[in-house]
Amino acid sequence: MVMGSATAFNENKKYLLVYTGKSDEASVMNYIKEHDLIKHPGLFELLAGKTGVWKRLKPGRFEIKKGESLLNITRMLRNNRQTAVKLVINKLRTKGDLASTIAKNFEADSSEVSEFINNPDSAAKLEVNENTFMTIVIPNTYTLYWNTSPSKIFRRLKSESESFWKKNNRLDKAEKLGFTPDQIYTIASIVEEETNQQDEKGNVASVYINRFRSGMPLGADPTIKFALNDFSLKRIYEKHLQVVSPYNTYRNRGLPPGPICTPSSKTIDAVLNSPKTDYMFFVAKSDFSGHHTFSTNYAEHLQHAKEYQKALDELILRKQNAAKSAM
């Protein structure tokens, strides 16, 4: 029985989570029983005691494969062979989103992670503030242990961010554009929200860079959604532009105080490598391809905007008529 299959589940694998402060025999056995990990928990408990597991067990996440033997399981626990967590970070908009993502993957819960993120002292140690905190997060996949503390997780993210900026002349490129890495990251966050088309992200970036340099308000709709904390908005109306917030780039000149999402490395590079243009405006193309038409002056932009609005109104009307016909 010690060498044969000892697992009690049908999945390919399950995890035994040993919490900090709860690596004692009673706590671990309760977890094993509650999650139906092992067929004969009593036998496992006896074997674990004889092999010294309870004296050497440490907090962590341990992967138990379907069909694994009691002997292999006890050896894994005794030797602290933890299974690392792959923290996958894609586009996140708020610090709350970041806290939730980390809490889903690690021992620390959302409140603990949020407390760290929103602590000015924690931010200061990472050389960021409440607005720029998200700039240390470069979307990627990070491998860490399940019981890694929030402070160590964010130190790792900070270290990876610093390595990212040191590669491919990114620091030099930012300096030549006249921006700090944090400012480039913030511009990239706006670009990330404006378009999914990689081939036009450079041009979108050039519009915002040109507006910034001219002293013109950025006028970026995604920043209004961020200011309102309402990312479901499909269109921005005049009433939305009245929101009082440093992230309202219609009322405030210059860049917002921090990013509005975590942009991909490709988007950051698109900003750093953005072409020099005279573009000051852009609007979605009337063919609904997801691409945009760029303009150097407002009159030209207004004409393209009218074309898009006309096409949009016609599309809405067609959908309404189709819905009526289907009734």
SEMARMAR-270148 format. One line per 4 residues: number of its first residue (from 1); their letters; for each residue y, x, z of C-alpha. Coordinates in nm, 2 decimals. Example, Ala and Ser with C-alpha at 12.3 -4.5 7.8 and 13.67 -1.06 7.14 Angstrom:
<nodes>
1) AS) -0.45 1.23 0.78  -0.11 1.37 0.71
</nodes>
This chain:
<nodes>
1) MVMG) 0.00 0.00 0.00  0.23 0.30 0.06  0.19 0.42 -0.30  0.17 0.09 -0.48
5) SATA) 0.45 -0.16 -0.58  0.65 -0.26 -0.28  0.93 -0.46 -0.43  0.97 -0.84 -0.38
9) FNEN) 1.21 -0.92 -0.67  1.17 -0.99 -1.04  1.49 -0.81 -1.16  1.46 -0.46 -1.30
13) KKYL) 1.65 -0.33 -1.00  1.83 -0.42 -0.69  2.06 -0.23 -0.45  2.03 -0.17 -0.08
17) LVYT) 2.38 -0.15 0.06  2.41 0.05 0.38  2.75 -0.02 0.53  2.96 0.22 0.74
21) GKSD) 2.88 0.17 1.10  2.57 -0.03 1.01  2.32 0.24 0.91  2.10 0.16 1.22
25) EASV) 1.75 0.02 1.19  1.83 -0.34 1.28  2.12 -0.38 1.04  1.93 -0.22 0.74
29) MNYI) 1.62 -0.43 0.81  1.83 -0.75 0.82  1.98 -0.66 0.48  1.63 -0.59 0.33
33) KEHD) 1.50 -0.92 0.46  1.80 -1.13 0.36  1.79 -0.99 0.00  1.41 -0.99 -0.04
37) LIKH) 1.40 -0.63 -0.14  1.06 -0.54 0.00  0.73 -0.73 0.01  0.62 -0.61 0.35
41) PGLF) 0.93 -0.52 0.55  0.73 -0.46 0.87  0.52 -0.19 0.70  0.84 -0.03 0.55
45) ELLA) 1.01 -0.03 0.89  0.71 0.15 1.04  0.69 0.41 0.76  1.07 0.46 0.78
49) GKTG) 1.04 0.53 1.15  0.76 0.78 1.10  0.93 0.97 0.82  1.27 1.00 1.01
53) VWKR) 1.47 0.76 0.79  1.65 0.60 1.08  1.77 0.93 1.21  1.90 1.06 0.88
57) LKPG) 2.01 0.75 0.69  2.38 0.75 0.58  2.60 0.47 0.44  2.58 0.42 0.07
61) RFEI) 2.43 0.23 -0.22  2.07 0.29 -0.30  1.90 0.17 -0.61  1.55 0.02 -0.57
65) KKGE) 1.36 -0.02 -0.90  1.11 -0.30 -0.96  0.77 -0.18 -0.87  0.88 0.12 -0.67
69) SLLN) 0.66 0.23 -0.38  0.73 0.24 -0.01  0.69 0.61 -0.01  0.95 0.66 -0.29
73) ITRM) 1.20 0.42 -0.12  1.17 0.59 0.22  1.21 0.93 0.06  1.52 0.82 -0.12
77) LRNN) 1.68 0.69 0.19  1.58 0.99 0.40  1.72 1.23 0.15  2.04 1.02 0.09
81) RQTA) 1.98 0.99 -0.29  2.26 0.74 -0.35  2.33 0.57 -0.68  2.68 0.63 -0.80
85) VKLV) 2.91 0.35 -0.91  3.07 0.34 -1.25  3.42 0.21 -1.20  3.53 0.07 -1.53
89) INKL) 3.90 0.01 -1.56  4.04 -0.16 -1.86  4.38 -0.34 -1.88  4.50 -0.46 -1.54
93) RTKG) 4.84 -0.62 -1.49  4.90 -0.62 -1.12  4.82 -0.42 -0.80  4.63 -0.73 -0.69
97) DLAS) 4.41 -0.70 -1.00  4.35 -0.34 -0.92  4.26 -0.41 -0.56  4.01 -0.68 -0.68
101) TIAK) 3.85 -0.45 -0.93  3.79 -0.18 -0.68  3.67 -0.42 -0.41  3.41 -0.56 -0.65
105) NFEA) 3.26 -0.21 -0.69  3.30 -0.04 -0.35  3.24 -0.10 0.02  3.61 -0.16 0.09
109) DSSE) 3.71 -0.52 0.06  4.02 -0.65 -0.12  4.24 -0.66 0.19  4.16 -0.30 0.28
113) VSEF) 4.23 -0.18 -0.07  4.55 -0.39 -0.09  4.67 -0.26 0.24  4.63 0.10 0.10
117) INNP) 4.80 0.02 -0.23  5.10 -0.15 -0.06  5.15 0.11 0.21  5.46 0.31 0.14
121) DSAA) 5.31 0.62 0.31  5.00 0.60 0.08  5.21 0.57 -0.22  5.43 0.86 -0.12
125) KLEV) 5.12 1.09 -0.08  5.03 1.00 -0.43  5.39 1.07 -0.55  5.45 0.72 -0.66
129) NENT) 5.63 0.41 -0.51  5.57 0.03 -0.50  5.68 -0.01 -0.87  5.52 0.30 -1.02
133) FMTI) 5.19 0.29 -0.83  4.99 0.17 -1.13  5.10 0.47 -1.34  4.83 0.68 -1.18
137) VIPN) 4.57 0.45 -1.34  4.45 0.57 -1.68  4.19 0.31 -1.81  3.86 0.48 -1.83
141) TYTL) 3.52 0.49 -1.66  3.50 0.68 -1.33  3.19 0.77 -1.14  3.21 0.76 -0.76
145) YWNT) 2.99 0.67 -0.47  3.00 0.31 -0.34  3.12 0.41 0.01  3.41 0.62 -0.12
149) SPSK) 3.72 0.53 0.08  4.03 0.38 -0.09  4.23 0.70 -0.02  3.97 0.91 -0.20
153) IFRR) 3.94 0.67 -0.49  4.31 0.68 -0.55  4.32 1.06 -0.51  4.06 1.08 -0.78
157) LKSE) 4.26 0.85 -1.00  4.57 1.06 -0.94  4.38 1.38 -1.03  4.24 1.23 -1.35
161) SESF) 4.59 1.11 -1.44  4.73 1.45 -1.39  4.46 1.60 -1.61  4.52 1.34 -1.88
165) WKKN) 4.89 1.43 -1.90  4.82 1.80 -1.92  4.60 1.75 -2.23  4.70 1.73 -2.59
169) NRLD) 5.06 1.84 -2.52  5.14 1.50 -2.37  5.39 1.64 -2.12  5.58 1.83 -2.39
173) KAEK) 5.58 1.53 -2.62  5.72 1.31 -2.34  5.99 1.57 -2.27  6.09 1.59 -2.64
177) LGFT) 6.13 1.21 -2.64  6.35 1.24 -2.34  6.12 1.05 -2.10  5.91 1.13 -1.80
181) PDQI) 5.54 1.05 -1.80  5.60 0.74 -1.58  5.86 0.61 -1.83  5.62 0.67 -2.12
185) YTIA) 5.35 0.49 -1.93  5.59 0.20 -1.87  5.69 0.17 -2.24  5.32 0.19 -2.33
189) SIVE) 5.25 -0.10 -2.10  5.50 -0.31 -2.29  5.35 -0.21 -2.62  5.00 -0.28 -2.49
193) EETN) 5.11 -0.64 -2.42  5.30 -0.68 -2.75  5.02 -0.60 -3.00  4.65 -0.54 -3.04
197) QQDE) 4.70 -0.37 -3.37  4.66 0.01 -3.31  4.82 0.09 -3.65  5.16 -0.06 -3.55
201) KGNV) 5.18 0.04 -3.19  5.39 0.34 -3.29  5.65 0.12 -3.46  5.66 -0.12 -3.17
205) ASVY) 5.72 0.17 -2.94  6.00 0.30 -3.17  6.18 -0.04 -3.14  6.19 -0.02 -2.76
209) INRF) 6.29 0.35 -2.77  6.57 0.28 -3.01  6.69 -0.01 -2.80  6.68 0.20 -2.49
213) RSGM) 6.88 0.48 -2.65  7.14 0.24 -2.79  7.19 0.08 -2.45  7.07 -0.25 -2.58
217) PLGA) 6.85 -0.46 -2.34  6.48 -0.41 -2.43  6.44 -0.79 -2.46  6.06 -0.77 -2.42
221) DPTI) 5.89 -1.10 -2.37  5.59 -0.96 -2.18  5.82 -0.84 -1.90  5.93 -1.20 -1.85
225) KFAL) 5.57 -1.30 -1.80  5.53 -1.02 -1.55  5.85 -1.12 -1.37  5.73 -1.48 -1.34
229) NDFS) 5.37 -1.37 -1.26  5.26 -1.62 -1.53  5.05 -1.45 -1.79  4.94 -1.78 -1.94
233) LKRI) 5.27 -1.84 -2.12  5.24 -1.85 -2.49  5.61 -1.87 -2.57  5.91 -1.76 -2.38
237) YEKH) 6.20 -2.02 -2.36  6.56 -1.98 -2.25  6.47 -2.12 -1.91  6.22 -1.84 -1.85
241) LQVV) 6.49 -1.58 -1.93  6.69 -1.69 -1.63  6.44 -1.54 -1.38  6.61 -1.30 -1.14
245) SPYN) 6.39 -0.99 -1.14  6.43 -0.62 -1.22  6.16 -0.68 -1.47  6.37 -0.92 -1.67
249) TYRN) 6.45 -0.70 -1.97  6.68 -0.96 -2.12  6.92 -0.95 -1.83  6.88 -0.59 -1.73
253) RGLP) 6.94 -0.28 -1.94  6.71 0.01 -1.94  6.34 0.03 -1.86  6.18 -0.20 -1.60
257) PGPI) 6.11 -0.01 -1.27  5.75 0.02 -1.34  5.47 -0.07 -1.58  5.36 -0.43 -1.65
261) CTPS) 4.99 -0.34 -1.71  4.77 -0.04 -1.74  4.79 0.07 -2.11  4.50 0.24 -2.28
265) SKTI) 4.52 0.61 -2.36  4.54 0.52 -2.73  4.85 0.32 -2.66  5.01 0.59 -2.45
269) DAVL) 4.94 0.84 -2.73  5.09 0.59 -2.98  5.41 0.60 -2.78  5.41 0.98 -2.76
273) NSPK) 5.35 1.01 -3.13  5.57 0.72 -3.23  5.76 0.77 -3.56  6.13 0.81 -3.58
277) TDYM) 6.26 0.48 -3.72  6.57 0.27 -3.74  6.38 -0.04 -3.64  6.55 -0.26 -3.37
281) FFVA) 6.35 -0.58 -3.41  6.01 -0.71 -3.48  5.85 -1.05 -3.51  5.49 -1.18 -3.58
285) KSDF) 5.41 -1.22 -3.95  5.39 -1.57 -4.08  5.04 -1.52 -4.21  4.92 -1.50 -3.84
289) SGHH) 4.74 -1.18 -3.91  4.84 -1.04 -3.57  5.07 -0.79 -3.74  5.45 -0.78 -3.72
293) TFST) 5.74 -0.74 -3.95  5.99 -0.48 -3.85  6.37 -0.49 -3.92  6.67 -0.26 -3.88
297) NYAE) 6.93 -0.54 -3.83  6.95 -0.88 -3.67  7.02 -1.08 -3.99  6.70 -0.95 -4.15
301) HLQH) 6.51 -1.01 -3.83  6.64 -1.37 -3.81  6.52 -1.44 -4.16  6.17 -1.32 -4.08
305) AKEY) 6.18 -1.51 -3.75  6.27 -1.83 -3.93  5.97 -1.78 -4.17  5.74 -1.73 -3.88
309) QKAL) 5.87 -2.03 -3.69  5.84 -2.25 -4.01  5.48 -2.14 -4.06  5.40 -2.20 -3.69
313) DELI) 5.55 -2.55 -3.70  5.34 -2.63 -4.01  5.03 -2.50 -3.84  5.09 -2.71 -3.53
317) LRKQ) 5.15 -3.02 -3.75  4.83 -2.96 -3.94  4.63 -2.93 -3.62  4.79 -3.25 -3.48
321) NAAK) 4.71 -3.44 -3.80  4.35 -3.30 -3.80  4.31 -3.41 -3.44  4.43 -3.76 -3.52
325) SAM) 4.19 -3.79 -3.82  3.90 -3.69 -3.60  3.97 -3.97 -3.35
</nodes>
